[in-house]
Amino acid sequence: MGSFDQVPGELDIEIIKGDDLLIGLNFGMDLTGYTFMAVVQTTFPGVPLTVSVVDQTAGSVNIVLSNSITSLMVTGTYNWNFKWTAPGAINRTVLAGTFQVS
């Protein structure tokens, strides 16, 4: 009998407090109709990262956090995640990892 694992990919991020963050992601699949959310889990509700679509058909998105936000963050290690909702309301955590602010 086969098995199936649905765990997010791991992507650890380290930034310098006060710097801009821009991470380009390419999933290599059509993301038409998908919605996205990314958050650094500092305290509830966390620090939202901006997800901007570069090319939905090619599966390219950017995750952005401005220096005006990172300059307000307390140095430390947090967790973060990137989720998408596919057409038909399928919600999935796609990436997760640590988020280090130095």
Biopython code that builds the backbone (N, CA, C, O; Angstrom):
import numpy as np
from Bio.PDB.StructureBuilder import StructureBuilder

atoms = [
    (1, "MET", "N", (0.847, -1.173, 0.000)),
    (1, "MET", "CA", (0.000, 0.000, 0.000)),
    (1, "MET", "C", (0.896, 1.242, 0.000)),
    (1, "MET", "O", (1.921, 1.275, 0.682)),
    (2, "GLY", "N", (0.511, 2.241, -0.754)),
    (2, "GLY", "CA", (1.276, 3.475, -0.846)),
    (2, "GLY", "C", (1.017, 4.410, 0.322)),
    (2, "GLY", "O", (0.136, 4.172, 1.148)),
    (3, "SER", "N", (1.795, 5.471, 0.374)),
    (3, "SER", "CA", (1.589, 6.497, 1.405)),
    (3, "SER", "C", (1.659, 7.868, 0.755)),
    (3, "SER", "O", (2.148, 8.022, -0.365)),
    (4, "PHE", "N", (1.165, 8.850, 1.476)),
    (4, "PHE", "CA", (1.135, 10.217, 0.960)),
    (4, "PHE", "C", (1.476, 11.179, 2.081)),
    (4, "PHE", "O", (0.866, 11.132, 3.150)),
    (5, "ASP", "N", (2.431, 12.037, 1.850)),
    (5, "ASP", "CA", (2.790, 13.084, 2.811)),
    (5, "ASP", "C", (2.463, 14.431, 2.196)),
    (5, "ASP", "O", (2.800, 14.696, 1.042)),
    (6, "GLN", "N", (1.812, 15.274, 2.966)),
    (6, "GLN", "CA", (1.559, 16.641, 2.523)),
    (6, "GLN", "C", (2.138, 17.582, 3.570)),
    (6, "GLN", "O", (1.425, 18.114, 4.421)),
    (7, "VAL", "N", (3.428, 17.769, 3.486)),
    (7, "VAL", "CA", (4.109, 18.674, 4.405)),
    (7, "VAL", "C", (4.693, 19.819, 3.594)),
    (7, "VAL", "O", (5.094, 19.626, 2.446)),
    (8, "PRO", "N", (4.745, 21.006, 4.181)),
    (8, "PRO", "CA", (5.280, 22.145, 3.433)),
    (8, "PRO", "C", (6.781, 22.007, 3.203)),
    (8, "PRO", "O", (7.492, 21.343, 3.957)),
    (9, "GLY", "N", (7.236, 22.659, 2.133)),
    (9, "GLY", "CA", (8.669, 22.761, 1.927)),
    (9, "GLY", "C", (9.265, 23.658, 2.997)),
    (9, "GLY", "O", (8.594, 24.555, 3.507)),
    (10, "GLU", "N", (10.529, 23.416, 3.340)),
    (10, "GLU", "CA", (11.180, 24.225, 4.370)),
    (10, "GLU", "C", (12.007, 25.328, 3.711)),
    (10, "GLU", "O", (12.820, 25.070, 2.823)),
    (11, "LEU", "N", (11.783, 26.555, 4.164)),
    (11, "LEU", "CA", (12.563, 27.696, 3.702)),
    (11, "LEU", "C", (12.829, 28.595, 4.899)),
    (11, "LEU", "O", (11.941, 29.305, 5.372)),
    (12, "ASP", "N", (14.067, 28.552, 5.381)),
    (12, "ASP", "CA", (14.479, 29.410, 6.496)),
    (12, "ASP", "C", (14.959, 30.740, 5.933)),
    (12, "ASP", "O", (15.636, 30.782, 4.905)),
    (13, "ILE", "N", (14.603, 31.829, 6.616)),
    (13, "ILE", "CA", (14.918, 33.176, 6.158)),
    (13, "ILE", "C", (15.667, 33.897, 7.270)),
    (13, "ILE", "O", (15.294, 33.805, 8.439)),
    (14, "GLU", "N", (16.726, 34.616, 6.902)),
    (14, "GLU", "CA", (17.420, 35.479, 7.860)),
    (14, "GLU", "C", (17.566, 36.860, 7.235)),
    (14, "GLU", "O", (18.033, 37.000, 6.105)),
    (15, "ILE", "N", (17.157, 37.879, 7.992)),
    (15, "ILE", "CA", (17.261, 39.256, 7.508)),
    (15, "ILE", "C", (17.964, 40.109, 8.558)),
    (15, "ILE", "O", (18.083, 39.724, 9.721)),
    (16, "ILE", "N", (18.419, 41.263, 8.122)),
    (16, "ILE", "CA", (18.975, 42.274, 9.019)),
    (16, "ILE", "C", (17.864, 43.276, 9.295)),
    (16, "ILE", "O", (17.221, 43.777, 8.373)),
    (17, "LYS", "N", (17.647, 43.558, 10.558)),
    (17, "LYS", "CA", (16.616, 44.514, 10.967)),
    (17, "LYS", "C", (16.810, 45.813, 10.185)),
    (17, "LYS", "O", (17.919, 46.343, 10.119)),
    (18, "GLY", "N", (15.735, 46.318, 9.598)),
    (18, "GLY", "CA", (15.782, 47.554, 8.822)),
    (18, "GLY", "C", (16.008, 47.357, 7.331)),
    (18, "GLY", "O", (15.934, 48.322, 6.570)),
    (19, "ASP", "N", (16.283, 46.128, 6.894)),
    (19, "ASP", "CA", (16.461, 45.855, 5.460)),
    (19, "ASP", "C", (15.135, 45.468, 4.815)),
    (19, "ASP", "O", (14.226, 44.975, 5.483)),
    (20, "ASP", "N", (15.040, 45.701, 3.503)),
    (20, "ASP", "CA", (13.918, 45.198, 2.721)),
    (20, "ASP", "C", (14.120, 43.703, 2.486)),
    (20, "ASP", "O", (15.249, 43.217, 2.421)),
    (21, "LEU", "N", (13.007, 42.984, 2.361)),
    (21, "LEU", "CA", (13.047, 41.567, 2.014)),
    (21, "LEU", "C", (12.243, 41.375, 0.739)),
    (21, "LEU", "O", (11.106, 41.836, 0.649)),
    (22, "LEU", "N", (12.820, 40.701, -0.244)),
    (22, "LEU", "CA", (12.104, 40.315, -1.454)),
    (22, "LEU", "C", (12.588, 38.929, -1.848)),
    (22, "LEU", "O", (13.766, 38.733, -2.145)),
    (23, "ILE", "N", (11.675, 37.973, -1.849)),
    (23, "ILE", "CA", (11.996, 36.607, -2.240)),
    (23, "ILE", "C", (11.119, 36.238, -3.422)),
    (23, "ILE", "O", (9.892, 36.280, -3.333)),
    (24, "GLY", "N", (11.751, 35.876, -4.527)),
    (24, "GLY", "CA", (11.024, 35.425, -5.707)),
    (24, "GLY", "C", (10.837, 33.916, -5.661)),
    (24, "GLY", "O", (11.801, 33.172, -5.477)),
    (25, "LEU", "N", (9.612, 33.469, -5.826)),
    (25, "LEU", "CA", (9.298, 32.044, -5.820)),
    (25, "LEU", "C", (8.695, 31.658, -7.165)),
    (25, "LEU", "O", (7.860, 32.384, -7.705)),
    (26, "ASN", "N", (9.113, 30.527, -7.701)),
    (26, "ASN", "CA", (8.546, 30.029, -8.948)),
    (26, "ASN", "C", (8.113, 28.588, -8.717)),
    (26, "ASN", "O", (8.950, 27.706, -8.524)),
    (27, "PHE", "N", (6.814, 28.352, -8.736)),
    (27, "PHE", "CA", (6.272, 27.029, -8.481)),
    (27, "PHE", "C", (6.139, 26.191, -9.752)),
    (27, "PHE", "O", (5.856, 24.995, -9.676)),
    (28, "GLY", "N", (6.342, 26.809, -10.921)),
    (28, "GLY", "CA", (6.314, 26.056, -12.174)),
    (28, "GLY", "C", (4.971, 25.415, -12.495)),
    (28, "GLY", "O", (4.912, 24.376, -13.152)),
    (29, "MET", "N", (3.889, 26.043, -12.026)),
    (29, "MET", "CA", (2.549, 25.528, -12.330)),
    (29, "MET", "C", (1.599, 26.706, -12.434)),
    (29, "MET", "O", (1.872, 27.777, -11.892)),
    (30, "ASP", "N", (0.506, 26.521, -13.113)),
    (30, "ASP", "CA", (-0.481, 27.583, -13.280)),
    (30, "ASP", "C", (-1.188, 27.840, -11.951)),
    (30, "ASP", "O", (-1.818, 26.938, -11.398)),
    (31, "LEU", "N", (-1.087, 29.058, -11.439)),
    (31, "LEU", "CA", (-1.714, 29.437, -10.173)),
    (31, "LEU", "C", (-2.919, 30.353, -10.388)),
    (31, "LEU", "O", (-3.310, 31.090, -9.484)),
    (32, "THR", "N", (-3.499, 30.306, -11.575)),
    (32, "THR", "CA", (-4.676, 31.110, -11.863)),
    (32, "THR", "C", (-5.803, 30.728, -10.910)),
    (32, "THR", "O", (-6.133, 29.551, -10.760)),
    (33, "GLY", "N", (-6.391, 31.739, -10.268)),
    (33, "GLY", "CA", (-7.481, 31.511, -9.337)),
    (33, "GLY", "C", (-7.040, 31.255, -7.906)),
    (33, "GLY", "O", (-7.883, 31.136, -7.017)),
    (34, "TYR", "N", (-5.744, 31.167, -7.665)),
    (34, "TYR", "CA", (-5.223, 30.944, -6.318)),
    (34, "TYR", "C", (-5.153, 32.269, -5.558)),
    (34, "TYR", "O", (-4.969, 33.324, -6.164)),
    (35, "THR", "N", (-5.297, 32.214, -4.259)),
    (35, "THR", "CA", (-5.021, 33.357, -3.384)),
    (35, "THR", "C", (-3.898, 32.945, -2.438)),
    (35, "THR", "O", (-3.680, 31.759, -2.191)),
    (36, "PHE", "N", (-3.190, 33.946, -1.912)),
    (36, "PHE", "CA", (-1.968, 33.678, -1.160)),
    (36, "PHE", "C", (-1.955, 34.454, 0.147)),
    (36, "PHE", "O", (-2.563, 35.519, 0.263)),
    (37, "MET", "N", (-1.243, 33.895, 1.137)),
    (37, "MET", "CA", (-1.057, 34.568, 2.412)),
    (37, "MET", "C", (0.273, 34.095, 3.000)),
    (37, "MET", "O", (0.593, 32.907, 2.970)),
    (38, "ALA", "N", (1.037, 35.043, 3.532)),
    (38, "ALA", "CA", (2.285, 34.705, 4.214)),
    (38, "ALA", "C", (2.364, 35.542, 5.481)),
    (38, "ALA", "O", (1.972, 36.709, 5.484)),
    (39, "VAL", "N", (2.873, 34.948, 6.563)),
    (39, "VAL", "CA", (2.926, 35.647, 7.840)),
    (39, "VAL", "C", (4.139, 35.178, 8.644)),
    (39, "VAL", "O", (4.500, 34.001, 8.640)),
    (40, "VAL", "N", (4.755, 36.142, 9.335)),
    (40, "VAL", "CA", (5.783, 35.833, 10.327)),
    (40, "VAL", "C", (5.062, 35.777, 11.659)),
    (40, "VAL", "O", (4.388, 36.736, 12.037)),
    (41, "GLN", "N", (5.191, 34.678, 12.371)),
    (41, "GLN", "CA", (4.453, 34.471, 13.607)),
    (41, "GLN", "C", (5.261, 35.006, 14.791)),
    (41, "GLN", "O", (5.910, 34.251, 15.516)),
    (42, "THR", "N", (5.203, 36.338, 14.967)),
    (42, "THR", "CA", (5.882, 36.966, 16.099)),
    (42, "THR", "C", (4.962, 36.912, 17.305)),
    (42, "THR", "O", (5.222, 36.167, 18.250)),
    (43, "THR", "N", (3.916, 37.673, 17.286)),
    (43, "THR", "CA", (2.844, 37.608, 18.278)),
    (43, "THR", "C", (1.552, 37.609, 17.481)),
    (43, "THR", "O", (1.553, 37.946, 16.297)),
    (44, "PHE", "N", (0.463, 37.239, 18.110)),
    (44, "PHE", "CA", (-0.809, 37.201, 17.393)),
    (44, "PHE", "C", (-1.209, 38.600, 16.981)),
    (44, "PHE", "O", (-1.140, 39.485, 17.833)),
    (45, "PRO", "N", (-1.620, 38.885, 15.764)),
    (45, "PRO", "CA", (-1.823, 37.953, 14.662)),
    (45, "PRO", "C", (-0.591, 37.741, 13.802)),
    (45, "PRO", "O", (-0.676, 37.062, 12.778)),
    (46, "GLY", "N", (0.540, 38.292, 14.178)),
    (46, "GLY", "CA", (1.768, 38.122, 13.406)),
    (46, "GLY", "C", (2.005, 39.287, 12.470)),
    (46, "GLY", "O", (1.220, 40.234, 12.417)),
    (47, "VAL", "N", (3.104, 39.204, 11.731)),
    (47, "VAL", "CA", (3.484, 40.243, 10.769)),
    (47, "VAL", "C", (3.195, 39.713, 9.374)),
    (47, "VAL", "O", (3.841, 38.763, 8.933)),
    (48, "PRO", "N", (2.233, 40.313, 8.666)),
    (48, "PRO", "CA", (1.924, 39.815, 7.316)),
    (48, "PRO", "C", (3.007, 40.214, 6.319)),
    (48, "PRO", "O", (3.517, 41.334, 6.351)),
    (49, "LEU", "N", (3.342, 39.299, 5.449)),
    (49, "LEU", "CA", (4.236, 39.586, 4.332)),
    (49, "LEU", "C", (3.354, 39.833, 3.116)),
    (49, "LEU", "O", (2.320, 39.185, 2.956)),
    (50, "THR", "N", (3.749, 40.751, 2.274)),
    (50, "THR", "CA", (3.003, 41.020, 1.044)),
    (50, "THR", "C", (3.367, 39.959, 0.016)),
    (50, "THR", "O", (4.544, 39.697, -0.230)),
    (51, "VAL", "N", (2.351, 39.353, -0.578)),
    (51, "VAL", "CA", (2.569, 38.392, -1.667)),
    (51, "VAL", "C", (2.056, 39.038, -2.936)),
    (51, "VAL", "O", (0.865, 39.322, -3.057)),
    (52, "SER", "N", (2.964, 39.276, -3.897)),
    (52, "SER", "CA", (2.541, 39.854, -5.171)),
    (52, "SER", "C", (2.791, 38.855, -6.291)),
    (52, "SER", "O", (3.833, 38.203, -6.361)),
    (53, "VAL", "N", (1.806, 38.762, -7.151)),
    (53, "VAL", "CA", (1.875, 37.832, -8.276)),
    (53, "VAL", "C", (2.714, 38.466, -9.373)),
    (53, "VAL", "O", (2.447, 39.588, -9.801)),
    (54, "VAL", "N", (3.729, 37.743, -9.824)),
    (54, "VAL", "CA", (4.571, 38.192, -10.935)),
    (54, "VAL", "C", (3.988, 37.661, -12.243)),
    (54, "VAL", "O", (3.780, 38.422, -13.188)),
    (55, "ASP", "N", (3.727, 36.356, -12.297)),
    (55, "ASP", "CA", (3.139, 35.711, -13.477)),
    (55, "ASP", "C", (2.337, 34.512, -12.992)),
    (55, "ASP", "O", (2.892, 33.449, -12.716)),
    (56, "GLN", "N", (1.027, 34.699, -12.892)),
    (56, "GLN", "CA", (0.180, 33.659, -12.330)),
    (56, "GLN", "C", (0.194, 32.393, -13.184)),
    (56, "GLN", "O", (0.191, 31.287, -12.644)),
    (57, "THR", "N", (0.210, 32.540, -14.503)),
    (57, "THR", "CA", (0.206, 31.378, -15.389)),
    (57, "THR", "C", (1.475, 30.549, -15.239)),
    (57, "THR", "O", (1.423, 29.320, -15.286)),
    (58, "ALA", "N", (2.624, 31.219, -15.059)),
    (58, "ALA", "CA", (3.896, 30.511, -14.897)),
    (58, "ALA", "C", (4.153, 30.099, -13.443)),
    (58, "ALA", "O", (5.071, 29.326, -13.172)),
    (59, "GLY", "N", (3.345, 30.611, -12.512)),
    (59, "GLY", "CA", (3.501, 30.230, -11.114)),
    (59, "GLY", "C", (4.534, 31.029, -10.358)),
    (59, "GLY", "O", (5.150, 30.514, -9.424)),
    (60, "SER", "N", (4.744, 32.302, -10.747)),
    (60, "SER", "CA", (5.761, 33.141, -10.102)),
    (60, "SER", "C", (5.116, 34.174, -9.180)),
    (60, "SER", "O", (4.208, 34.904, -9.579)),
    (61, "VAL", "N", (5.601, 34.220, -7.943)),
    (61, "VAL", "CA", (5.137, 35.209, -6.972)),
    (61, "VAL", "C", (6.340, 35.760, -6.216)),
    (61, "VAL", "O", (7.389, 35.119, -6.149)),
    (62, "ASN", "N", (6.181, 36.939, -5.653)),
    (62, "ASN", "CA", (7.191, 37.533, -4.783)),
    (62, "ASN", "C", (6.627, 37.655, -3.375)),
    (62, "ASN", "O", (5.446, 37.950, -3.189)),
    (63, "ILE", "N", (7.480, 37.427, -2.394)),
    (63, "ILE", "CA", (7.146, 37.689, -0.996)),
    (63, "ILE", "C", (7.965, 38.904, -0.589)),
    (63, "ILE", "O", (9.183, 38.930, -0.764)),
    (64, "VAL", "N", (7.283, 39.920, -0.038)),
    (64, "VAL", "CA", (7.930, 41.194, 0.242)),
    (64, "VAL", "C", (7.632, 41.633, 1.671)),
    (64, "VAL", "O", (6.517, 41.470, 2.167)),
    (65, "LEU", "N", (8.646, 42.189, 2.319)),
    (65, "LEU", "CA", (8.492, 42.832, 3.616)),
    (65, "LEU", "C", (9.358, 44.083, 3.572)),
    (65, "LEU", "O", (10.565, 44.000, 3.344)),
    (66, "SER", "N", (8.744, 45.240, 3.791)),
    (66, "SER", "CA", (9.457, 46.506, 3.634)),
    (66, "SER", "C", (10.352, 46.805, 4.830)),
    (66, "SER", "O", (10.144, 46.294, 5.931)),
    (67, "ASN", "N", (11.349, 47.642, 4.585)),
    (67, "ASN", "CA", (12.273, 48.033, 5.656)),
    (67, "ASN", "C", (11.569, 48.805, 6.760)),
    (67, "ASN", "O", (12.028, 48.798, 7.902)),
    (68, "SER", "N", (10.465, 49.471, 6.445)),
    (68, "SER", "CA", (9.728, 50.190, 7.492)),
    (68, "SER", "C", (9.106, 49.213, 8.487)),
    (68, "SER", "O", (8.922, 49.554, 9.655)),
    (69, "ILE", "N", (8.785, 48.016, 8.037)),
    (69, "ILE", "CA", (8.251, 46.976, 8.928)),
    (69, "ILE", "C", (9.391, 46.248, 9.642)),
    (69, "ILE", "O", (9.331, 46.052, 10.856)),
    (70, "THR", "N", (10.428, 45.846, 8.902)),
    (70, "THR", "CA", (11.511, 45.088, 9.541)),
    (70, "THR", "C", (12.250, 45.923, 10.582)),
    (70, "THR", "O", (12.800, 45.378, 11.539)),
    (71, "SER", "N", (12.264, 47.240, 10.401)),
    (71, "SER", "CA", (12.934, 48.091, 11.399)),
    (71, "SER", "C", (12.183, 48.105, 12.728)),
    (71, "SER", "O", (12.769, 48.427, 13.762)),
    (72, "LEU", "N", (10.891, 47.759, 12.715)),
    (72, "LEU", "CA", (10.094, 47.721, 13.940)),
    (72, "LEU", "C", (10.121, 46.351, 14.617)),
    (72, "LEU", "O", (9.684, 46.215, 15.760)),
    (73, "MET", "N", (10.630, 45.342, 13.922)),
    (73, "MET", "CA", (10.625, 43.988, 14.475)),
    (73, "MET", "C", (11.716, 43.843, 15.541)),
    (73, "MET", "O", (12.796, 44.422, 15.423)),
    (74, "VAL", "N", (11.418, 43.075, 16.563)),
    (74, "VAL", "CA", (12.385, 42.783, 17.619)),
    (74, "VAL", "C", (13.305, 41.675, 17.117)),
    (74, "VAL", "O", (12.838, 40.687, 16.549)),
    (75, "THR", "N", (14.615, 41.837, 17.326)),
    (75, "THR", "CA", (15.532, 40.786, 16.890)),
    (75, "THR", "C", (15.193, 39.483, 17.604)),
    (75, "THR", "O", (14.825, 39.474, 18.778)),
    (76, "GLY", "N", (15.326, 38.400, 16.877)),
    (76, "GLY", "CA", (15.012, 37.086, 17.428)),
    (76, "GLY", "C", (14.678, 36.105, 16.323)),
    (76, "GLY", "O", (14.762, 36.426, 15.138)),
    (77, "THR", "N", (14.301, 34.916, 16.724)),
    (77, "THR", "CA", (13.941, 33.858, 15.788)),
    (77, "THR", "C", (12.456, 33.559, 15.926)),
    (77, "THR", "O", (11.957, 33.319, 17.025)),
    (78, "TYR", "N", (11.768, 33.578, 14.810)),
    (78, "TYR", "CA", (10.331, 33.345, 14.754)),
    (78, "TYR", "C", (10.059, 32.223, 13.761)),
    (78, "TYR", "O", (10.986, 31.690, 13.151)),
    (79, "ASN", "N", (8.819, 31.872, 13.603)),
    (79, "ASN", "CA", (8.391, 30.960, 12.545)),
    (79, "ASN", "C", (7.624, 31.763, 11.504)),
    (79, "ASN", "O", (7.077, 32.822, 11.813)),
    (80, "TRP", "N", (7.583, 31.276, 10.302)),
    (80, "TRP", "CA", (6.803, 31.924, 9.249)),
    (80, "TRP", "C", (6.184, 30.837, 8.383)),
    (80, "TRP", "O", (6.617, 29.685, 8.414)),
    (81, "ASN", "N", (5.169, 31.210, 7.610)),
    (81, "ASN", "CA", (4.589, 30.261, 6.659)),
    (81, "ASN", "C", (3.991, 30.993, 5.464)),
    (81, "ASN", "O", (3.653, 32.175, 5.530)),
    (82, "PHE", "N", (3.875, 30.256, 4.390)),
    (82, "PHE", "CA", (3.276, 30.728, 3.136)),
    (82, "PHE", "C", (2.174, 29.742, 2.782)),
    (82, "PHE", "O", (2.418, 28.540, 2.675)),
    (83, "LYS", "N", (0.958, 30.254, 2.601)),
    (83, "LYS", "CA", (-0.198, 29.405, 2.295)),
    (83, "LYS", "C", (-0.853, 29.876, 1.006)),
    (83, "LYS", "O", (-0.778, 31.045, 0.628)),
    (84, "TRP", "N", (-1.490, 28.931, 0.354)),
    (84, "TRP", "CA", (-2.338, 29.310, -0.766)),
    (84, "TRP", "C", (-3.679, 28.606, -0.654)),
    (84, "TRP", "O", (-3.815, 27.547, -0.040)),
    (85, "THR", "N", (-4.652, 29.236, -1.271)),
    (85, "THR", "CA", (-5.966, 28.618, -1.401)),
    (85, "THR", "C", (-6.207, 28.428, -2.888)),
    (85, "THR", "O", (-6.236, 29.390, -3.656)),
    (86, "ALA", "N", (-6.375, 27.189, -3.279)),
    (86, "ALA", "CA", (-6.589, 26.840, -4.675)),
    (86, "ALA", "C", (-8.074, 26.956, -5.005)),
    (86, "ALA", "O", (-8.909, 26.965, -4.101)),
    (87, "PRO", "N", (-8.411, 27.046, -6.296)),
    (87, "PRO", "CA", (-9.813, 27.048, -6.669)),
    (87, "PRO", "C", (-10.507, 25.831, -6.058)),
    (87, "PRO", "O", (-9.952, 24.733, -6.050)),
    (88, "GLY", "N", (-11.705, 26.030, -5.553)),
    (88, "GLY", "CA", (-12.415, 24.976, -4.854)),
    (88, "GLY", "C", (-12.146, 25.013, -3.355)),
    (88, "GLY", "O", (-12.531, 24.099, -2.626)),
    (89, "ALA", "N", (-11.479, 26.083, -2.894)),
    (89, "ALA", "CA", (-11.221, 26.334, -1.474)),
    (89, "ALA", "C", (-10.321, 25.293, -0.825)),
    (89, "ALA", "O", (-10.518, 24.937, 0.337)),
    (90, "ILE", "N", (-9.336, 24.804, -1.568)),
    (90, "ILE", "CA", (-8.346, 23.884, -1.007)),
    (90, "ILE", "C", (-7.241, 24.746, -0.393)),
    (90, "ILE", "O", (-6.489, 25.395, -1.119)),
    (91, "ASN", "N", (-7.137, 24.757, 0.943)),
    (91, "ASN", "CA", (-6.162, 25.572, 1.661)),
    (91, "ASN", "C", (-4.954, 24.708, 2.003)),
    (91, "ASN", "O", (-5.104, 23.599, 2.515)),
    (92, "ARG", "N", (-3.742, 25.222, 1.715)),
    (92, "ARG", "CA", (-2.542, 24.420, 1.959)),
    (92, "ARG", "C", (-1.377, 25.306, 2.381)),
    (92, "ARG", "O", (-1.142, 26.364, 1.798)),
    (93, "THR", "N", (-0.653, 24.858, 3.403)),
    (93, "THR", "CA", (0.616, 25.483, 3.765)),
    (93, "THR", "C", (1.662, 24.918, 2.824)),
    (93, "THR", "O", (1.919, 23.715, 2.822)),
    (94, "VAL", "N", (2.274, 25.800, 2.014)),
    (94, "VAL", "CA", (3.199, 25.369, 0.971)),
    (94, "VAL", "C", (4.640, 25.457, 1.442)),
    (94, "VAL", "O", (5.443, 24.570, 1.155)),
    (95, "LEU", "N", (4.975, 26.528, 2.169)),
    (95, "LEU", "CA", (6.330, 26.725, 2.696)),
    (95, "LEU", "C", (6.246, 27.129, 4.165)),
    (95, "LEU", "O", (5.288, 27.779, 4.584)),
    (96, "ALA", "N", (7.235, 26.747, 4.929)),
    (96, "ALA", "CA", (7.320, 27.143, 6.330)),
    (96, "ALA", "C", (8.782, 27.057, 6.754)),
    (96, "ALA", "O", (9.586, 26.364, 6.130)),
    (97, "GLY", "N", (9.107, 27.770, 7.823)),
    (97, "GLY", "CA", (10.469, 27.698, 8.321)),
    (97, "GLY", "C", (10.695, 28.716, 9.425)),
    (97, "GLY", "O", (9.751, 29.284, 9.974)),
    (98, "THR", "N", (11.960, 28.934, 9.738)),
    (98, "THR", "CA", (12.306, 29.948, 10.732)),
    (98, "THR", "C", (12.515, 31.277, 10.038)),
    (98, "THR", "O", (12.847, 31.338, 8.854)),
    (99, "PHE", "N", (12.312, 32.346, 10.805)),
    (99, "PHE", "CA", (12.492, 33.706, 10.297)),
    (99, "PHE", "C", (13.351, 34.429, 11.340)),
    (99, "PHE", "O", (12.866, 34.827, 12.400)),
    (100, "GLN", "N", (14.636, 34.589, 11.012)),
    (100, "GLN", "CA", (15.605, 35.185, 11.934)),
    (100, "GLN", "C", (15.772, 36.667, 11.622)),
    (100, "GLN", "O", (16.082, 37.038, 10.490)),
    (101, "VAL", "N", (15.565, 37.514, 12.631)),
    (101, "VAL", "CA", (15.804, 38.945, 12.495)),
    (101, "VAL", "C", (17.058, 39.265, 13.304)),
    (101, "VAL", "O", (17.067, 39.109, 14.525)),
    (102, "SER", "N", (18.116, 39.713, 12.625)),
    (102, "SER", "CA", (19.400, 40.016, 13.284)),
    (102, "SER", "C", (19.619, 41.506, 13.371)),
    (102, "SER", "O", (20.642, 41.950, 13.893)),
]
sb = StructureBuilder()
sb.init_structure("model")
sb.init_model(0)
sb.init_chain("A")
sb.init_seg("    ")
for serial, (resi, resn, name, xyz) in enumerate(atoms, 1):
    if name == "N":
        sb.init_residue(resn, " ", resi, " ")
    sb.init_atom(name, np.array(xyz, "f"), 0.0, 1.0, " ", f" {name:<3s}", serial, name[0])
structure = sb.get_structure()
